[in-house]
Amino acid sequence: MSDKRNKSGFNGGLTRRDALKVIGGAAALGIGGLPFGERLFAQTLPKRPNILFVLTDDHRWDCMGAMGHPFLKTPTMDRIANEGVLFENAFVTTSLCSPSRASFLTGQYASTHGVINNFSRWDEDQNITFLQHLKEAAGYDTAFIGKWHMPGGGLPNLPGVDLFISFTKKDGQGDYLNCPIYKNGDLVTEPRNPYITEDLTDYALEYISKERSGPFALYLSHKAVHHDWRPPQHLAGMYKDADLSFLAPESDTFDTWTGNNWLEGTMGLMHPVYRRYCECITSVDEQLGRIVALLEEKGILDDTVIVYCGDNGYIWGEHRLYAKHWPYEESIRIPYLVRYGRFLPEPGRRADQMVLNIDLAPTLMELAGIRPAASMQGDSFAPILRSADAAGRDAFIYELFKDFPFGGRVPTHKALRTERYKYIEWEECRTPELYDLVSDPREMKNLVGTGEGERLTGDLANELAALKERYSIR
């Protein structure tokens, strides 16, 4: 996706927060506008839309009914896909919870926002969320509900967020049952729903139901579908008899309490674990259905931008691996669904353009009629929502840093992902890898050292180096 915006930050000696105030003032005067001469949404929409962003943990891209999963039931996600746009080539720039979440919020690579693993600190003075932009530049009522998980224990001060509901247990991972919740810094003591996915949805429904004169922006972030994969009682065992022969051939005997990923925390053979994972996904879908039903009941469904994503993918035995961290497709690809009934001209479309987690923030700002911040490194995919013929990016850079103790045996690496090829450079211990994703979609045949690899490696390595320089990735 071509990008003609300044990627180096604000100019003229302004701090980022001062520049944000300038942008907000310009928007209030009606001169902030969009970075595109067509001013797409400001011209075609009568008012700013509500925004609902739903983020799940470890939800792999192909684990939805709409993606042809053989048994997983996700009717609400399928409805959003059928009434919106399903991005079939959606990725994260770091396949790890905290860095990816920070990238969704800021529109930046981990190298820029500084949350490089699950234990690095969120810089409250440096990092600005799209919620703050929406609040200060467009007057949105804003809320963050759910899993924060940056950098673990404590919860930050989030400027521009009117309602902040989250949890700190297990370094921010939370519990599926009876998880302590904090609301604007205070421990919630009144009776609540004991199951975390339903509990967070209850808070979301209460927030959406509020009477307000302007639009809202809600960031709803679930613990699910992270380990230890405990579905609600009414769904437990739903998939106990499902045929799992479609999984990687080695998964039937692969013990999750071995090898590189034993600290992921679940002991046992993969098949029972995978069944519980799918049951947790169906639980998320049920709760998403409650929200869609409320929006419909209030008559605001078509005035609301709904985006559903996962924070990274998940490996279920492929490559003899388990969990995430790795640069392979199973780990870096995510579900990415967008519904906006008031705007989308071709509902039910499947888009093959590559989109990233860092593209969310500039897209939501453009949909709200606000100029995306100059500090954002992602690209708005609003033009793709408008037209199937809109250009997409040719390639992107993926990065991962050491994450001790989880994934501590995965070396730091950078990867280039083009429409056809994946080229990986490891910082230590491993030789480069190159895969042809058309002829070898499972990434089983490393072309480095072959004649074909020799022909391709130079250009791909140069393209990776150019992207590292462009985005100041170390």
RODO-2510 file (C-alpha; in nm, 4 decimals, decimal comma):
residues 474
     n   res          X          Y          Z
     1     m     0,0000     0,0000     0,0000
     2     s     0,1712     0,3193    -0,1079
     3     d     0,2395     0,5683     0,1718
     4     k     0,3186     0,9308     0,1015
     5     r     0,2774     1,0484     0,4619
     6     n     0,5753     1,1633     0,6676
     7     k     0,6851     0,8645     0,8751
     8     s     0,9456     1,0462     1,0828
     9     g     0,7148     1,2099     1,3366
    10     f     0,6047     1,5681     1,3931
    11     n     0,8211     1,8525     1,2662
    12     g     0,8899     2,2063     1,3771
    13     g     1,0086     2,1296     1,7300
    14     l     0,6640     2,0353     1,8653
    15     t     0,6319     1,7520     2,1109
    16     r     0,4007     1,4736     2,0027
    17     r     0,1397     1,5754     2,2587
    18     d     0,1581     1,9408     2,1477
    19     a     0,1180     1,8277     1,7886
    20     l    -0,1829     1,6189     1,8848
    21     k    -0,3469     1,9305     2,0285
    22     v    -0,2762     2,1178     1,7052
    23     i    -0,4370     1,8383     1,5024
    24     g    -0,7339     1,8338     1,7387
    25     g    -0,7827     2,2063     1,7065
    26     a    -0,7649     2,1907     1,3289
    27     a    -1,0246     1,9132     1,3232
    28     a    -1,2546     2,1180     1,5441
    29     l    -1,2296     2,4027     1,2951
    30     g    -1,3076     2,1657     1,0098
    31     i    -0,9648     2,1973     0,8507
    32     g    -0,7979     1,8850     0,9876
    33     g    -0,9640     1,6667     0,7288
    34     l    -0,8254     1,3547     0,5745
    35     p    -0,4879     1,3039     0,4102
    36     f    -0,6573     1,2076     0,0831
    37     g    -0,7788     1,4721    -0,1579
    38     e    -1,1089     1,2882    -0,2055
    39     r    -1,2046     1,3300     0,1632
    40     l    -1,3921     1,0025     0,1264
    41     f    -1,5808     0,9675     0,4500
    42     a    -1,6224     1,3326     0,5421
    43     q    -1,8141     1,3761     0,2156
    44     t    -2,0248     1,0615     0,2164
    45     l    -2,1283     1,0185     0,5797
    46     p    -2,3779     1,2367     0,7675
    47     k    -2,2042     1,1921     1,1052
    48     r    -1,9042     1,0323     1,2683
    49     p    -1,9553     0,6586     1,3232
    50     n    -1,9438     0,4728     1,6506
    51     i    -1,6404     0,2448     1,6719
    52     l    -1,6249    -0,1030     1,8246
    53     f    -1,2913    -0,2834     1,8143
    54     v    -1,2928    -0,6381     1,9524
    55     l    -0,9550    -0,8043     2,0099
    56     t    -0,8994    -1,1641     2,1131
    57     d    -0,5805    -1,3400     2,2194
    58     d    -0,4157    -1,6124     2,0092
    59     h    -0,7043    -1,6426     1,7615
    60     r    -0,5576    -1,7957     1,4476
    61     w    -0,6822    -1,6665     1,1109
    62     d    -0,8372    -1,9888     0,9847
    63     c    -1,0325    -2,0724     1,3018
    64     m    -1,3689    -1,9353     1,1906
    65     g    -1,6626    -2,0808     1,0060
    66     a    -1,6212    -1,8092     0,7417
    67     m    -1,2711    -1,9404     0,6704
    68     g    -1,3978    -2,2923     0,6067
    69     h    -1,3079    -2,4487     0,9409
    70     p    -1,4497    -2,8014     0,9337
    71     f    -1,6508    -2,7857     1,2578
    72     l    -1,5982    -2,4607     1,4503
    73     k    -1,9232    -2,2663     1,4890
    74     t    -1,8852    -1,8863     1,4719
    75     p    -2,2170    -1,7516     1,3402
    76     t    -2,1640    -1,3934     1,4569
    77     m    -1,8159    -1,3653     1,3071
    78     d    -1,9531    -1,5223     0,9901
    79     r    -2,2330    -1,2643     0,9857
    80     i    -1,9852    -0,9784     1,0200
    81     a    -1,7852    -1,1266     0,7316
    82     n    -2,0980    -1,1684     0,5197
    83     e    -2,2124    -0,8122     0,5902
    84     g    -1,8678    -0,6549     0,5772
    85     v    -1,5166    -0,7254     0,4507
    86     l    -1,3055    -1,0253     0,5485
    87     f    -0,9329    -0,9623     0,4986
    88     e    -0,7896    -1,2984     0,4000
    89     n    -0,4276    -1,1797     0,4207
    90     a    -0,4064    -1,0057     0,7577
    91     f    -0,0947    -1,0127     0,9745
    92     v     0,0704    -0,8846     1,2884
    93     t     0,4103    -0,7183     1,2806
    94     t     0,5119    -0,9030     1,6004
    95     s     0,3486    -1,2328     1,6944
    96     l     0,3349    -1,1766     2,0687
    97     c     0,0621    -1,0359     2,2952
    98     s     0,2029    -0,7140     2,4380
    99     p     0,3917    -0,5835     2,1316
   100     s     0,0978    -0,6561     1,9026
   101     r    -0,1509    -0,4864     2,1361
   102     a     0,0673    -0,1769     2,1529
   103     s     0,0859    -0,1794     1,7732
   104     f    -0,2931    -0,1906     1,7396
   105     l    -0,3229     0,1049     1,9773
   106     t    -0,0459     0,3243     1,8357
   107     g    -0,0216     0,2260     1,4681
   108     q     0,3514     0,1667     1,5189
   109     y     0,6056    -0,1128     1,5030
   110     a     0,7390    -0,2511     1,8317
   111     s     1,0762    -0,0949     1,7525
   112     t     0,9037     0,2446     1,7666
   113     h     0,6535     0,2154     2,0529
   114     g     0,9072     0,0269     2,2652
   115     v     0,6935    -0,2625     2,3872
   116     i     0,9226    -0,5243     2,2382
   117     n     0,8152    -0,8229     2,4513
   118     n     0,5654    -0,9153     2,7226
   119     f     0,7778    -0,7557     2,9942
   120     s     0,8842    -0,4234     2,8436
   121     r     0,7262    -0,1039     2,9755
   122     w     0,4465     0,0929     2,8078
   123     d     0,5724     0,4520     2,7964
   124     e     0,2781     0,6675     2,9064
   125     d     0,4564     0,9895     2,8119
   126     q     0,5629     0,8776     2,4645
   127     n     0,2866     0,6501     2,3346
   128     i    -0,0455     0,7948     2,2193
   129     t    -0,3401     0,5662     2,1526
   130     f    -0,5948     0,6089     1,8759
   131     l    -0,8530     0,6422     2,1555
   132     q    -0,6817     0,9598     2,2697
   133     h    -0,6774     1,0934     1,9147
   134     l    -1,0481     1,0187     1,8756
   135     k    -1,1239     1,1860     2,2076
   136     e    -0,9198     1,5005     2,1638
   137     a    -0,9610     1,5546     1,7903
   138     a    -1,3215     1,4453     1,7420
   139     g    -1,4914     1,4439     2,0811
   140     y    -1,5514     1,0697     2,1050
   141     d    -1,6713     0,9079     2,4267
   142     t    -1,3988     0,6447     2,4754
   143     a    -1,3596     0,3221     2,6699
   144     f    -1,1029     0,0457     2,7088
   145     i    -1,2523    -0,2746     2,8513
   146     g    -1,0543    -0,5942     2,9008
   147     k    -0,7028    -0,7279     2,8786
   148     w    -0,4268    -0,4652     2,8887
   149     h    -0,1180    -0,6850     2,9430
   150     m     0,1461    -0,4157     2,8987
   151     p     0,3898    -0,4648     3,0610
   152     g     0,2288    -0,7034     3,3083
   153     g     0,1510    -0,6132     3,6682
   154     g     0,0191    -0,2588     3,6836
   155     l    -0,2346    -0,0628     3,4827
   156     p    -0,1330     0,2658     3,3175
   157     n    -0,2879     0,6070     3,3062
   158     l    -0,4459     0,6288     2,9607
   159     p    -0,5077     0,9900     2,8554
   160     g    -0,8211     1,0338     2,6482
   161     v    -0,9921     0,7222     2,7858
   162     d    -1,3113     0,7953     2,9799
   163     l    -1,3664     0,4404     3,1077
   164     f    -1,0814     0,1975     3,1758
   165     i    -1,1784    -0,1520     3,2941
   166     s    -0,9059    -0,4156     3,3139
   167     f    -0,7286    -0,6721     3,5312
   168     t    -0,3779    -0,7412     3,6606
   169     k    -0,3894    -1,1031     3,7769
   170     k    -0,1176    -1,3350     3,6436
   171     d     0,0863    -1,0424     3,5117
   172     g    -0,2144    -0,9163     3,3208
   173     q    -0,3160    -1,2499     3,1667
   174     g    -0,6158    -1,2770     3,3953
   175     d    -0,8269    -1,5821     3,4817
   176     y    -1,1217    -1,7328     3,3000
   177     l    -1,3116    -1,7610     3,6298
   178     n    -1,3591    -1,4993     3,9037
   179     c    -1,0920    -1,2625     3,7736
   180     p    -1,0523    -0,9456     3,9871
   181     i    -1,1483    -0,6381     3,7826
   182     y    -1,0428    -0,2744     3,8222
   183     k    -1,2653     0,0089     3,7020
   184     n    -1,0849     0,3401     3,6584
   185     g    -0,8264     0,2210     3,9092
   186     d    -1,0653     0,0895     4,1764
   187     l    -1,1245    -0,2777     4,2522
   188     v    -1,4813    -0,3746     4,1598
   189     t    -1,6592    -0,5255     4,4616
   190     e    -2,0192    -0,5652     4,3426
   191     p    -2,1382    -0,9096     4,2214
   192     r    -2,0321    -0,9920     3,8656
   193     n    -2,0525    -1,2675     3,6073
   194     p    -1,7874    -1,5253     3,7076
   195     y    -1,6827    -1,6140     3,3491
   196     i    -1,4421    -1,3540     3,2109
   197     t    -1,5617    -1,3414     2,8476
   198     e    -1,9218    -1,2894     2,9592
   199     d    -1,8185    -1,0466     3,2337
   200     l    -1,6275    -0,8182     2,9962
   201     t    -1,9179    -0,8328     2,7524
   202     d    -2,1561    -0,7276     3,0318
   203     y    -1,9418    -0,4179     3,0867
   204     a    -1,9373    -0,3493     2,7123
   205     l    -2,3166    -0,3748     2,6899
   206     e    -2,3576    -0,1389     2,9839
   207     y    -2,1228     0,1111     2,8182
   208     i    -2,2941     0,0948     2,4781
   209     s    -2,6354     0,1374     2,6439
   210     k    -2,5443     0,4761     2,7922
   211     e    -2,7313     0,7765     2,6594
   212     r    -2,4921     1,0102     2,4796
   213     s    -2,5143     1,2883     2,2256
   214     g    -2,1992     1,1990     2,0303
   215     p    -2,0258     0,8849     1,9016
   216     f    -1,8442     0,6293     2,1145
   217     a    -1,5230     0,4339     2,0593
   218     l    -1,4954     0,1076     2,2518
   219     y    -1,1850    -0,1102     2,2648
   220     l    -1,2973    -0,4515     2,3959
   221     s    -1,0054    -0,6832     2,4624
   222     h    -1,0712    -1,0413     2,5744
   223     k    -0,8528    -1,2819     2,7692
   224     a    -0,9881    -1,5541     2,5433
   225     v    -0,8668    -1,7443     2,3588
   226     h    -0,5403    -1,7632     2,5533
   227     h    -0,4369    -2,0671     2,7561
   228     d    -0,5469    -2,2349     2,9780
   229     w    -0,8527    -2,2569     2,7487
   230     r    -1,1413    -2,3014     2,9907
   231     p    -1,4707    -2,2723     2,8035
   232     p    -1,7899    -2,1797     2,9891
   233     q    -1,9755    -2,4722     3,1396
   234     h    -2,2489    -2,4796     2,8764
   235     l    -1,9917    -2,5173     2,5953
   236     a    -1,7468    -2,7566     2,7644
   237     g    -1,7207    -3,0726     2,5566
   238     m    -1,9054    -2,9208     2,2591
   239     y    -1,6350    -3,0447     2,0193
   240     k    -1,5275    -3,3599     2,2067
   241     d    -1,6177    -3,5839     1,9120
   242     a    -1,4979    -3,3538     1,6323
   243     d    -1,2669    -3,5048     1,3699
   244     l    -0,9224    -3,3441     1,4009
   245     s    -0,7559    -3,5244     1,1121
   246     f    -0,7145    -3,1930     0,9289
   247     l    -0,4528    -3,0741     1,1795
   248     a    -0,0809    -3,1128     1,1134
   249     p     0,0003    -3,4847     1,0825
   250     e     0,2300    -3,4791     1,3854
   251     s    -0,0210    -3,3090     1,6174
   252     d    -0,1945    -3,6273     1,7328
   253     t     0,1096    -3,7342     1,9353
   254     f     0,2597    -3,3939     2,0082
   255     d     0,2817    -3,3235     2,3817
   256     t     0,2430    -2,9531     2,4591
   257     w     0,4522    -2,9890     2,7751
   258     t     0,7737    -3,0469     2,5818
   259     g     1,0233    -2,8679     2,3628
   260     n     1,0453    -2,4949     2,3136
   261     n     0,7061    -2,3981     2,4466
   262     w     0,6423    -2,5816     2,7726
   263     l     0,6052    -2,2500     2,9572
   264     e     0,2878    -2,1816     2,7622
   265     g     0,1297    -2,3532     3,0582
   266     t    -0,0864    -2,6430     2,9382
   267     m     0,0275    -3,0023     2,9790
   268     g    -0,1052    -3,2802     2,7634
   269     l    -0,1591    -3,4033     2,4124
   270     m    -0,2604    -3,1395     2,1637
   271     h    -0,5981    -3,2704     2,0503
   272     p    -0,7855    -3,2197     2,3802
   273     v    -0,6220    -2,8780     2,4154
   274     y    -0,7244    -2,7797     2,0628
   275     r    -1,0854    -2,8809     2,1310
   276     r    -1,1010    -2,6507     2,4348
   277     y    -0,9441    -2,3730     2,2287
   278     c    -1,2237    -2,4035     1,9741
   279     e    -1,4876    -2,4061     2,2477
   280     c    -1,3440    -2,0794     2,3829
   281     i    -1,3662    -1,9276     2,0323
   282     t    -1,7332    -2,0220     2,0131
   283     s    -1,7815    -1,8550     2,3521
   284     v    -1,6301    -1,5330     2,2178
   285     d    -1,8610    -1,5554     1,9182
   286     e    -2,1638    -1,5929     2,1448
   287     q    -2,0691    -1,2808     2,3396
   288     l    -1,9978    -1,0863     2,0215
   289     g    -2,3497    -1,1824     1,9152
   290     r    -2,4907    -1,0185     2,2292
   291     i    -2,3203    -0,6912     2,1345
   292     v    -2,4376    -0,7005     1,7727
   293     a    -2,7911    -0,7692     1,8961
   294     l    -2,7811    -0,4630     2,1243
   295     l    -2,6492    -0,2386     1,8460
   296     e    -2,9296    -0,3647     1,6255
   297     e    -3,1897    -0,3106     1,8984
   298     k    -3,0705     0,0476     1,9502
   299     g    -3,0867     0,1132     1,5763
   300     i    -2,7163     0,1997     1,5519
   301     l    -2,5687    -0,1164     1,3997
   302     d    -2,5153     0,0383     1,0573
   303     d    -2,3751     0,3552     1,2161
   304     t    -2,1070     0,1544     1,3963
   305     v    -1,7715     0,0440     1,2591
   306     i    -1,7114    -0,3070     1,3939
   307     v    -1,3602    -0,4501     1,3671
   308     y    -1,2745    -0,7974     1,4959
   309     c    -0,9120    -0,9155     1,5188
   310     g    -0,6783    -1,1533     1,7003
   311     d    -0,3530    -1,0262     1,8526
   312     n    -0,1476    -1,3036     1,6872
   313     g    -0,1908    -1,6470     1,5388
   314     y    -0,1107    -1,9857     1,6886
   315     i     0,0852    -2,2923     1,5836
   316     w    -0,0831    -2,6275     1,6481
   317     g     0,1952    -2,8738     1,5694
   318     e     0,3013    -2,7332     1,2336
   319     h     0,6823    -2,7262     1,1992
   320     r     0,6890    -2,9467     1,5116
   321     l     0,6156    -2,6298     1,7099
   322     y     0,3467    -2,4998     1,9407
   323     a     0,2156    -2,1507     2,0300
   324     k     0,3498    -1,8328     1,8681
   325     h     0,6730    -1,6233     1,8500
   326     w     0,7782    -1,7866     1,5226
   327     p     0,7597    -1,6026     1,1866
   328     y     0,5604    -1,8735     1,0106
   329     e     0,2152    -1,8156     0,8636
   330     e     0,0285    -2,0029     1,1379
   331     s     0,1758    -1,7626     1,3925
   332     i     0,1633    -1,4255     1,2178
   333     r    -0,1728    -1,4394     1,0369
   334     i    -0,4880    -1,3221     1,2146
   335     p    -0,8624    -1,2887     1,1573
   336     y    -0,9492    -0,9335     1,0473
   337     l    -1,3175    -0,8544     0,9944
   338     v    -1,4721    -0,5120     0,9300
   339     r    -1,8417    -0,4233     0,9164
   340     y    -1,9698    -0,0724     0,8500
   341     g    -2,3195    -0,0921     0,7075
   342     r    -2,3539     0,2807     0,6448
   343     f    -2,0538     0,2889     0,4174
   344     l    -1,9364    -0,0417     0,2674
   345     p    -2,0481    -0,0573    -0,0979
   346     e    -1,9867    -0,4329    -0,1413
   347     p    -2,0803    -0,6236     0,1748
   348     g    -1,9640    -0,9825     0,1876
   349     r    -1,6412    -0,9122     0,0015
   350     r    -1,3176    -1,0985     0,0667
   351     a    -1,0135    -0,8770     0,0294
   352     d    -0,6778    -1,0279    -0,0608
   353     q    -0,4729    -0,7118     0,0030
   354     m    -0,2284    -0,7476     0,2919
   355     v    -0,3298    -0,5525     0,6034
   356     l    -0,1529    -0,5281     0,9402
   357     n    -0,2247    -0,4624     1,3053
   358     i    -0,0490    -0,1244     1,2678
   359     d    -0,3089    -0,0290     1,0036
   360     l    -0,5981    -0,0265     1,2504
   361     a    -0,5289     0,3087     1,4178
   362     p    -0,4931     0,5187     1,0986
   363     t    -0,7959     0,3458     0,9481
   364     l    -1,0228     0,4217     1,2430
   365     m    -0,9042     0,7806     1,2477
   366     e    -0,9802     0,8222     0,8792
   367     l    -1,3232     0,6633     0,9206
   368     a    -1,3860     0,9198     1,1942
   369     g    -1,2839     1,2016     0,9604
   370     i    -0,9538     1,2729     1,1359
   371     r    -0,6121     1,3024     0,9774
   372     p    -0,4049     0,9979     1,0822
   373     a    -0,1185     1,1019     1,3095
   374     a     0,2178     1,1559     1,1435
   375     s     0,3792     0,9274     1,3999
   376     m     0,1763     0,6284     1,2788
   377     q     0,3638     0,3812     1,0606
   378     g     0,0621     0,1861     0,9384
   379     d    -0,1528     0,2650     0,6371
   380     s    -0,5247     0,3303     0,6415
   381     f    -0,7076     0,0535     0,4584
   382     a    -1,0206     0,2683     0,4239
   383     p    -0,9657     0,2862     0,0447
   384     i    -0,9799    -0,0964     0,0337
   385     l    -1,3084    -0,0879     0,2246
   386     r    -1,4410     0,1492    -0,0387
   387     s    -1,3179    -0,0424    -0,3427
   388     a    -1,1998    -0,3948    -0,4143
   389     d    -0,9631    -0,2468    -0,6728
   390     a    -0,7715    -0,0282    -0,4261
   391     a    -0,3989    -0,0969    -0,4176
   392     g    -0,2488    -0,2933    -0,1308
   393     r     0,1044    -0,3110     0,0036
   394     d     0,3566    -0,5272    -0,1797
   395     a     0,5440    -0,6373     0,1327
   396     f     0,5885    -0,5752     0,5023
   397     i     0,8506    -0,6329     0,7683
   398     y     0,7976    -0,8598     1,0676
   399     e     1,0074    -0,8362     1,3846
   400     l     1,0438    -1,0338     1,7058
   401     f     1,2698    -0,9764     2,0041
   402     k     1,3740    -1,2049     2,2891
   403     d     1,0872    -1,2809     2,5264
   404     f     1,2151    -1,4473     2,8427
   405     p     1,1134    -1,6914     2,9773
   406     f     0,8284    -1,7457     2,7298
   407     g     0,9651    -1,8149     2,3858
   408     g     1,3145    -1,7567     2,5219
   409     r     1,4583    -2,0160     2,2880
   410     v     1,3279    -1,8336     1,9804
   411     p     1,6114    -1,6148     1,8461
   412     t     1,5500    -1,2493     1,7671
   413     h     1,4672    -1,2203     1,3996
   414     k     1,3328    -1,0025     1,1187
   415     a     1,1349    -1,1279     0,8235
   416     l     1,0140    -0,9929     0,4916
   417     r     0,6719    -1,1125     0,3783
   418     t     0,5810    -1,0340     0,0182
   419     e     0,2767    -1,1505    -0,1742
   420     r     0,4692    -1,4636    -0,2745
   421     y     0,7810    -1,5042    -0,0598
   422     k     0,8884    -1,5169     0,3048
   423     y     1,2520    -1,4335     0,3820
   424     i     1,3745    -1,4682     0,7436
   425     e     1,6986    -1,3429     0,8958
   426     w     1,7855    -1,4745     1,2433
   427     e     2,0092    -1,2818     1,4799
   428     e     2,1818    -1,5951     1,6025
   429     c     2,1952    -1,9740     1,5892
   430     r     1,9973    -2,0265     1,2683
   431     t     2,0671    -1,9818     0,8983
   432     p     1,8349    -1,7635     0,6865
   433     e     1,5144    -1,9149     0,5539
   434     l     1,3289    -1,8502     0,2293
   435     y     0,9933    -1,9941     0,1279
   436     d     0,7794    -1,9748    -0,1833
   437     l     0,4326    -1,9334    -0,0301
   438     v     0,2581    -2,0219    -0,3562
   439     s     0,4221    -2,3591    -0,4199
   440     d     0,4963    -2,4297    -0,0525
   441     p     0,2232    -2,2701     0,1643
   442     r     0,3168    -2,4762     0,4715
   443     e     0,6757    -2,3425     0,4534
   444     m     0,8359    -2,6862     0,4577
   445     k     1,1095    -2,6367     0,1951
   446     n     1,3760    -2,3790     0,2734
   447     l     1,5084    -2,2481    -0,0602
   448     v     1,8284    -2,1028     0,0871
   449     g     2,1180    -2,2993    -0,0586
   450     t     1,9267    -2,3984    -0,3729
   451     g     1,9618    -2,2485    -0,7173
   452     e     1,6232    -2,0798    -0,6901
   453     g     1,7156    -1,9436    -0,3495
   454     e     2,0396    -1,8002    -0,4843
   455     r     1,8462    -1,6116    -0,7502
   456     l     1,5983    -1,4671    -0,5011
   457     t     1,7878    -1,4049    -0,1793
   458     g     1,9805    -1,0943    -0,2832
   459     d     1,6763    -0,8930    -0,3869
   460     l     1,4697    -1,0040    -0,0876
   461     a     1,7522    -0,9266     0,1560
   462     n     1,7889    -0,5802     0,0013
   463     e     1,4144    -0,5189     0,0293
   464     l     1,4198    -0,6230     0,3939
   465     a     1,7125    -0,3902     0,4606
   466     a     1,5290    -0,1031     0,2906
   467     l     1,2188    -0,1529     0,5052
   468     k     1,4314    -0,1698     0,8202
   469     e     1,5837     0,1642     0,7290
   470     r     1,2479     0,3179     0,6324
   471     y     1,0850     0,2320     0,9651
   472     s     1,4006     0,2725     1,1789
   473     i     1,3847    -0,0902     1,2867
   474     r     1,6932    -0,2020     1,4714
***
